[in-house]
Amino acid sequence: MAENPSMMRVKVEDLESGMVTADNVIEPGTERVLLLKGTTLDSVMIFNLKERYNVGEVWIKKSFIATNIAAEMKAEINIHESLNTLKDVFGSDESRPITELTQEASQQISNVTNELITSLYADDNILLKMHQLQSYDDYTYKHCLRVAMMSATIGKSLDLPRKRMRDLCEAALLHDIGKRTIDVDIIRKPGRLTDDEFTAIKKHPQNGYLLLRKNGGYSEEVMNAVLMHHEKFDGTGYPLGLKGEQITYLARIITVADVYDALTSNRPYRQPWSVAEAEEFMMGGANTHFDYNIITAFLAAFTPFPVGQKVILSDGRIGEVVSNTTNVLRPVIKVTEKGGSETIDLYNDFRYLTLSIKALDKRNMNLVEAD
């Protein structure tokens, strides 16, 4: 691209939220457009360009609004400071197992909890962006941050009071801390675990509970949520085989966030599930794996097809979501063609029982998602 006084080439590590692309951003080694010319960058886009797509430099317009940058940079700092703090507490998954949680680590967890809650009540989009910070080096501490973000969003949807919200965030951040007591080779094993290895993994809720109890300073509600986050609503979970309301409310919330994040995250041995696939699985597990009321709140907070989203129907037509129904996977779609427009209620109109949403229409989306 020829030099132009109105644009500049910026290394991806120097990009700032609020900058505007001066040309399409292409995935290295391919012709796939990741970002369209004129896209305003945010922290999620920058993270993905660097960590997921290995982009080196981007052409940026020289004029952009400073106030927008300030607001977006605050969100970005929160995200990366939180990740760095959790990495300090957890260590990487290649680190030696830990035997205790220090007072300094507990204070760091408290600081991240406060940051999450402040961000949640200031701007929901900040926390939703945090969930998108996924990469193939999916360390435990990154997973815990995303689960805390989602748990907090569900908790807000359920109108939890601030005190319980704080306990919820703290427990979610620490729900997998027990994994850091387990042999590194088991945690990072890419293939199928042996029976003995799986037994060791299944001890992480108790190990986490004991770490928090040994440390002191955590409420019973926080510790019990860590202990019970793998219990299932029908009693088939572990480690205690609890069922229904025997499982603490906060643990039931974290379970939903934990499973959803696991399904939609990259793994060395599989591609992530789509949002729609994961949410359909979650809906199917209501009152067996999950608490029905919490699933309802989760689906309300994480709609896979928001209003205005372009989608591709199973018959090949392209439409736009105009409203949602009680089934988040089957919204009301408006299809516009040369002969006019048609409004299709996928959930309530029996004429469309065999019609479904096949995929998102990504042609006009700013950032291409991982395949």
C-alpha positions as CSV (number, residue, x, y, z in Angstrom):
1,M,0.0,0.0,0.0
2,A,1.4,3.4,-1.0
3,E,2.4,5.9,1.8
4,N,-0.4,8.4,2.6
5,P,-0.2,11.3,4.9
6,S,-3.6,10.5,6.4
7,M,-2.6,7.0,7.5
8,M,0.3,5.2,9.3
9,R,1.5,1.6,9.7
10,V,1.3,0.5,13.3
11,K,2.7,-2.7,14.9
12,V,0.0,-4.8,16.4
13,E,1.5,-4.6,19.9
14,D,1.3,-0.8,19.6
15,L,-2.4,-0.7,18.6
16,E,-4.8,1.1,20.8
17,S,-8.6,0.8,21.2
18,G,-10.3,3.5,19.3
19,M,-7.9,3.5,16.4
20,V,-9.5,3.1,12.9
21,T,-8.2,0.8,10.2
22,A,-7.2,2.6,7.0
23,D,-7.3,-0.6,4.9
24,N,-8.6,-4.2,5.2
25,V,-6.6,-6.4,7.6
26,I,-5.8,-9.7,5.9
27,E,-4.9,-12.9,7.8
28,P,-1.2,-13.7,7.1
29,G,-0.7,-16.4,4.5
30,T,-4.3,-16.2,3.3
31,E,-6.7,-13.9,1.5
32,R,-9.2,-13.9,4.4
33,V,-10.3,-10.4,5.6
34,L,-10.2,-10.2,9.3
35,L,-11.1,-6.5,9.7
36,L,-12.7,-4.2,7.1
37,K,-11.3,-0.8,6.3
38,G,-12.9,1.8,8.6
39,T,-13.3,-0.6,11.6
40,T,-12.9,1.0,15.0
41,L,-10.6,-1.2,17.0
42,D,-11.4,-2.5,20.5
43,S,-9.5,-4.6,22.9
44,V,-11.0,-7.9,21.7
45,M,-10.0,-7.2,18.0
46,I,-6.5,-6.2,19.0
47,F,-6.1,-9.3,21.2
48,N,-7.3,-11.6,18.4
49,L,-5.1,-10.0,15.8
50,K,-2.0,-10.5,17.9
51,E,-2.7,-13.8,19.7
52,R,-5.0,-15.7,17.3
53,Y,-4.1,-14.5,13.8
54,N,-0.4,-13.4,14.3
55,V,-0.9,-10.2,12.4
56,G,2.3,-8.0,12.4
57,E,1.2,-4.5,11.3
58,V,-2.0,-2.7,10.5
59,W,-2.6,0.5,8.5
60,I,-4.3,3.0,10.8
61,K,-6.0,6.4,10.1
62,K,-4.1,9.2,11.7
63,S,-7.1,11.0,13.0
64,F,-9.3,9.4,15.6
65,I,-11.2,10.7,18.7
66,A,-9.1,10.8,21.8
67,T,-12.2,10.5,24.2
68,N,-13.1,7.1,22.5
69,I,-9.6,5.9,23.0
70,A,-9.6,6.8,26.7
71,A,-12.8,4.9,27.4
72,E,-11.7,1.8,25.4
73,M,-8.2,1.9,26.9
74,K,-9.7,1.7,30.4
75,A,-11.6,-1.4,29.4
76,E,-8.5,-2.9,27.8
77,I,-6.3,-2.2,30.9
78,N,-8.8,-3.8,33.1
79,I,-8.8,-7.0,31.0
80,H,-5.1,-7.3,30.7
81,E,-4.4,-6.3,34.3
82,S,-6.9,-8.9,35.4
83,L,-5.2,-11.6,33.3
84,N,-1.8,-10.7,34.5
85,T,-2.9,-10.7,38.1
86,L,-4.5,-14.2,37.8
87,K,-1.4,-15.5,36.1
88,D,0.6,-14.3,39.1
89,V,-1.8,-16.2,41.4
90,F,-2.3,-19.4,39.4
91,G,1.0,-19.5,37.5
92,S,1.0,-21.1,34.0
93,D,-0.3,-24.6,33.7
94,E,3.4,-25.7,33.1
95,S,4.4,-24.4,36.5
96,R,5.0,-26.7,39.5
97,P,1.9,-27.5,41.6
98,I,1.1,-25.1,44.4
99,T,0.6,-26.1,48.0
100,E,-0.9,-23.0,49.5
101,L,-2.6,-19.7,48.5
102,T,-0.8,-16.8,50.0
103,Q,-2.4,-13.7,51.6
104,E,-1.0,-11.6,48.8
105,A,-2.7,-13.9,46.2
106,S,-6.0,-13.6,48.1
107,Q,-5.7,-9.8,48.0
108,Q,-5.0,-10.0,44.3
109,I,-8.1,-12.1,43.7
110,S,-10.1,-9.5,45.8
111,N,-8.8,-6.7,43.6
112,V,-9.8,-8.5,40.4
113,T,-13.2,-9.2,41.9
114,N,-13.8,-5.6,42.6
115,E,-12.7,-4.7,39.1
116,L,-15.1,-7.1,37.6
117,I,-18.1,-5.9,39.6
118,T,-17.3,-2.3,38.9
119,S,-17.0,-3.0,35.2
120,L,-20.2,-5.0,35.1
121,Y,-22.3,-2.3,36.6
122,A,-20.6,0.4,34.5
123,D,-20.7,-1.3,31.1
124,D,-21.9,-4.8,30.4
125,N,-20.1,-4.8,27.0
126,I,-16.7,-4.7,28.8
127,L,-17.4,-8.1,30.4
128,L,-18.9,-9.6,27.3
129,K,-15.7,-8.6,25.5
130,M,-13.7,-10.3,28.2
131,H,-15.4,-13.6,27.3
132,Q,-14.0,-13.4,23.8
133,L,-10.4,-13.4,25.0
134,Q,-9.8,-17.0,24.0
135,S,-6.7,-18.6,22.4
136,Y,-5.2,-22.0,22.0
137,D,-2.9,-21.4,25.0
138,D,-6.0,-21.7,27.1
139,Y,-4.5,-21.7,30.6
140,T,-6.5,-22.3,33.7
141,Y,-6.3,-18.7,34.8
142,K,-7.8,-17.4,31.5
143,H,-10.7,-19.9,31.8
144,C,-11.3,-18.8,35.4
145,L,-11.5,-15.1,34.3
146,R,-14.0,-15.9,31.6
147,V,-16.1,-18.0,34.0
148,A,-16.1,-15.2,36.5
149,M,-17.3,-12.7,33.9
150,M,-20.1,-15.0,32.7
151,S,-21.1,-15.9,36.3
152,A,-21.3,-12.2,37.2
153,T,-23.4,-11.5,34.1
154,I,-25.8,-14.3,35.1
155,G,-25.9,-13.1,38.7
156,K,-26.8,-9.7,37.6
157,S,-29.6,-11.1,35.4
158,L,-30.8,-12.9,38.5
159,D,-30.7,-9.6,40.5
160,L,-28.3,-10.9,43.1
161,P,-27.4,-8.3,45.8
162,R,-23.9,-6.8,45.6
163,K,-22.6,-8.9,48.5
164,R,-23.5,-12.2,46.9
165,M,-22.3,-10.9,43.6
166,R,-18.9,-10.4,45.2
167,D,-18.9,-13.9,46.6
168,L,-20.0,-15.2,43.2
169,C,-17.1,-13.5,41.4
170,E,-14.5,-14.5,43.9
171,A,-15.7,-18.2,43.9
172,A,-15.7,-18.2,40.0
173,L,-12.2,-16.8,39.8
174,L,-11.0,-19.5,42.2
175,H,-13.3,-22.4,41.1
176,D,-10.4,-24.3,39.4
177,I,-7.6,-23.3,41.8
178,G,-7.5,-26.9,42.9
179,K,-6.2,-27.9,39.5
180,R,-3.0,-26.2,40.4
181,T,-2.3,-28.8,43.0
182,I,-2.4,-31.6,40.4
183,D,0.6,-33.0,38.4
184,V,1.3,-30.7,35.4
185,D,1.5,-33.6,33.0
186,I,-2.1,-34.6,33.7
187,I,-3.4,-31.0,33.5
188,R,-1.8,-30.4,30.1
189,K,-2.3,-33.8,28.6
190,P,-3.9,-33.3,25.1
191,G,-5.3,-36.8,24.7
192,R,-7.7,-39.0,26.7
193,L,-7.0,-39.4,30.4
194,T,-6.5,-42.8,32.0
195,D,-8.9,-43.8,34.8
196,D,-6.2,-42.9,37.4
197,E,-5.6,-39.5,35.8
198,F,-9.3,-38.7,35.7
199,T,-9.6,-39.7,39.3
200,A,-6.8,-37.2,40.1
201,I,-8.5,-34.5,38.1
202,K,-11.8,-35.1,39.9
203,K,-10.1,-34.2,43.2
204,H,-9.6,-30.6,42.2
205,P,-12.8,-29.3,43.8
206,Q,-11.8,-30.7,47.2
207,N,-8.2,-29.6,46.7
208,G,-9.4,-26.1,46.0
209,Y,-11.7,-26.1,49.0
210,L,-8.9,-27.2,51.2
211,L,-6.5,-24.5,49.8
212,L,-9.1,-21.8,50.6
213,R,-9.8,-23.2,54.1
214,K,-6.0,-23.4,54.8
215,N,-5.6,-19.8,53.6
216,G,-8.5,-18.5,55.7
217,G,-10.5,-15.3,55.0
218,Y,-13.0,-16.9,52.6
219,S,-16.6,-17.2,53.4
220,E,-18.3,-20.6,53.6
221,E,-20.4,-19.6,50.6
222,V,-17.2,-19.0,48.5
223,M,-15.5,-22.2,49.6
224,N,-18.7,-24.3,49.1
225,A,-19.1,-22.9,45.6
226,V,-15.6,-24.0,44.7
227,L,-16.2,-27.4,46.2
228,M,-19.5,-28.0,44.4
229,H,-19.0,-26.5,40.9
230,H,-19.0,-30.0,39.4
231,E,-22.1,-31.2,41.1
232,K,-25.1,-31.8,38.7
233,F,-28.7,-30.9,39.5
234,D,-29.8,-34.5,39.2
235,G,-27.2,-35.8,41.6
236,T,-24.9,-37.4,39.1
237,G,-22.0,-35.0,39.5
238,Y,-18.9,-35.0,41.8
239,P,-17.4,-35.0,44.4
240,L,-20.3,-35.4,46.8
241,G,-23.2,-36.5,44.5
242,L,-25.4,-33.6,45.7
243,K,-28.6,-32.8,43.9
244,G,-31.1,-29.9,43.5
245,E,-30.9,-27.3,46.3
246,Q,-28.3,-29.3,48.2
247,I,-25.9,-27.6,45.8
248,T,-25.4,-24.0,46.8
249,Y,-26.9,-21.4,44.6
250,L,-23.6,-19.8,43.6
251,A,-22.2,-23.2,42.7
252,R,-25.2,-23.8,40.4
253,I,-24.4,-20.5,38.6
254,I,-20.7,-21.2,38.2
255,T,-21.5,-24.7,36.8
256,V,-23.5,-23.1,34.0
257,A,-20.7,-20.6,33.2
258,D,-18.0,-23.3,33.5
259,V,-19.6,-25.8,31.1
260,Y,-20.5,-23.1,28.6
261,D,-17.0,-21.7,28.5
262,A,-15.5,-25.2,28.2
263,L,-17.7,-26.0,25.2
264,T,-17.0,-22.7,23.3
265,S,-13.3,-22.5,24.0
266,N,-10.5,-23.8,21.8
267,R,-8.8,-27.0,22.8
268,P,-5.7,-28.7,21.3
269,Y,-7.8,-31.7,20.4
270,R,-11.0,-30.0,19.0
271,Q,-12.5,-26.9,17.6
272,P,-14.8,-24.8,19.8
273,W,-18.6,-25.4,19.6
274,S,-20.6,-22.6,18.1
275,V,-22.6,-20.4,20.4
276,A,-25.9,-21.9,19.1
277,E,-24.6,-25.5,19.5
278,A,-23.5,-24.8,23.1
279,E,-26.7,-23.1,24.1
280,E,-28.8,-25.9,22.6
281,F,-26.8,-28.3,24.8
282,M,-27.3,-26.2,27.8
283,M,-31.0,-26.0,27.2
284,G,-31.1,-29.8,26.9
285,G,-29.4,-30.1,30.3
286,A,-31.9,-27.9,32.2
287,N,-33.2,-29.8,35.4
288,T,-30.7,-32.6,34.8
289,H,-27.2,-31.1,34.7
290,F,-28.3,-27.5,35.4
291,D,-30.8,-25.6,37.5
292,Y,-33.6,-24.6,35.1
293,N,-34.0,-21.0,36.5
294,I,-30.3,-20.4,36.1
295,I,-30.3,-21.7,32.6
296,T,-33.2,-19.3,31.8
297,A,-31.2,-16.3,33.2
298,F,-28.1,-17.5,31.3
299,L,-29.9,-17.7,28.0
300,A,-31.4,-14.2,28.6
301,A,-27.9,-12.8,29.2
302,F,-26.2,-14.6,26.3
303,T,-28.5,-14.5,23.3
304,P,-26.8,-16.2,20.4
305,F,-28.8,-14.3,17.8
306,P,-29.2,-10.7,18.9
307,V,-31.6,-8.3,17.2
308,G,-30.1,-6.9,14.0
309,Q,-27.9,-9.9,13.5
310,K,-27.8,-11.2,9.9
311,V,-28.3,-15.0,9.7
312,I,-28.4,-17.7,7.0
313,L,-31.4,-20.0,7.1
314,S,-31.4,-23.7,6.4
315,D,-33.1,-23.0,3.0
316,G,-30.2,-20.7,2.0
317,R,-32.0,-17.4,2.4
318,I,-30.5,-14.6,4.4
319,G,-32.5,-12.7,7.0
320,E,-32.2,-10.3,9.9
321,V,-33.2,-11.0,13.5
322,V,-36.0,-8.6,14.4
323,S,-37.0,-10.0,17.8
324,N,-36.4,-12.9,20.2
325,T,-38.8,-15.5,21.4
326,T,-38.8,-17.7,24.5
327,N,-36.6,-20.1,22.6
328,V,-33.4,-18.1,22.0
329,L,-32.4,-20.5,19.2
330,R,-35.5,-19.7,17.2
331,P,-36.1,-15.9,16.9
332,V,-38.3,-13.9,14.6
333,I,-36.5,-13.3,11.2
334,K,-37.2,-10.8,8.5
335,V,-36.2,-12.0,5.0
336,T,-36.1,-9.4,2.2
337,E,-36.0,-10.5,-1.4
338,K,-36.8,-8.9,-4.7
339,G,-40.4,-9.8,-4.5
340,G,-40.8,-8.2,-1.1
341,S,-40.2,-9.1,2.6
342,E,-41.4,-11.9,4.8
343,T,-41.4,-12.1,8.6
344,I,-40.8,-15.6,9.9
345,D,-41.4,-16.6,13.6
346,L,-39.3,-19.7,13.8
347,Y,-40.7,-20.7,17.3
348,N,-44.4,-19.9,17.3
349,D,-45.4,-20.5,13.6
350,F,-45.9,-24.2,12.9
351,R,-45.3,-23.6,9.2
352,Y,-41.6,-23.1,9.9
353,L,-40.9,-26.1,12.1
354,T,-38.4,-27.6,9.6
355,L,-36.7,-24.2,9.0
356,S,-33.8,-23.2,11.2
357,I,-30.8,-20.9,11.4
358,K,-27.8,-22.5,9.7
359,A,-25.2,-20.0,10.5
360,L,-24.4,-16.3,11.1
361,D,-23.9,-14.2,7.9
362,K,-20.3,-13.1,8.5
363,R,-19.9,-11.2,5.2
364,N,-20.7,-7.8,6.9
365,M,-19.2,-8.6,10.3
366,N,-16.2,-6.6,11.4
367,L,-14.1,-9.5,12.7
368,V,-14.1,-13.1,11.3
369,E,-14.5,-15.6,14.1
370,A,-12.5,-18.8,14.4
371,D,-13.7,-21.6,12.3
